[in-house]
């Protein structure tokens, strides 16, 4: 497997984790967007791995979703 494909898999997996955490918390994409101060489309794109967001995004998601450091580590 090429390195690029592995990196893409990491983004997709991380996005799936934030989506699952968000759903488990009963929070909509729009609500999470307002909590982390990013747009709803950024949330949607990050959840599918289409958008590579900075570490600060994941830190804010951890804080908003109460996931410790699960997303930002």
C-alpha positions as CSV (number, residue, x, y, z in Angstrom):
1,X,0.0,0.0,0.0
2,X,1.3,3.4,-0.9
3,X,2.1,5.9,1.8
4,X,-0.5,8.4,0.5
5,X,-3.2,5.7,0.7
6,X,-2.2,5.0,4.4
7,X,-2.4,8.7,5.2
8,X,-5.8,8.9,3.6
9,X,-7.0,6.0,5.6
10,X,-5.9,7.7,8.8
11,X,-7.9,10.8,7.9
12,X,-11.0,8.7,7.2
13,X,-10.6,6.7,10.4
14,X,-10.2,9.8,12.5
15,X,-13.3,11.3,10.8
16,X,-15.3,8.2,11.6
17,X,-14.2,8.5,15.2
18,X,-15.4,12.1,15.5
19,X,-18.7,11.2,13.8
20,X,-19.3,8.3,16.1
21,X,-18.4,10.4,19.2
22,X,-20.7,13.2,18.0
23,X,-23.6,10.8,17.4
24,X,-23.0,9.1,20.8
25,X,-23.2,12.5,22.4
26,X,-26.4,13.2,20.6
27,X,-25.0,16.3,19.0
28,X,-25.7,17.4,15.4
29,X,-23.0,18.5,13.0
30,X,-24.4,22.1,13.2
31,X,-24.2,22.1,17.0
32,X,-20.7,20.6,17.0
33,X,-19.7,23.3,14.5
34,X,-20.8,26.0,16.8
35,X,-19.1,24.5,19.8
36,X,-15.7,24.2,18.0
37,X,-16.1,27.4,16.0
38,X,-15.8,25.7,12.6
39,X,-18.4,25.5,9.8
40,X,-20.9,22.6,9.5
41,X,-19.4,21.8,6.2
42,X,-16.0,21.5,7.8
43,X,-17.4,19.0,10.3
44,X,-19.0,17.0,7.5
45,X,-15.9,17.0,5.4
46,X,-13.6,16.1,8.3
47,X,-16.0,13.2,9.3
48,X,-15.6,11.7,5.8
49,X,-11.8,12.4,5.6
50,X,-12.3,14.8,2.6
51,X,-10.9,17.7,4.5
52,X,-7.6,17.6,6.4
53,X,-8.1,20.0,9.4
54,X,-5.4,21.2,11.8
55,X,-4.8,19.6,15.2
56,X,-6.6,22.4,16.9
57,X,-9.8,21.2,15.3
58,X,-9.4,17.8,16.9
59,X,-8.5,19.3,20.3
60,X,-11.7,21.4,20.2
61,X,-13.7,18.3,19.2
62,X,-12.2,16.4,22.1
63,X,-13.2,19.2,24.5
64,X,-16.7,19.6,23.0
65,X,-17.4,15.8,23.0
66,X,-15.7,14.9,26.2
67,X,-13.4,12.4,24.5
68,X,-10.3,13.3,26.5
69,X,-7.5,13.3,23.9
70,X,-8.8,10.5,21.8
71,X,-9.1,12.6,18.6
72,X,-6.2,15.0,19.0
73,X,-3.5,12.4,20.0
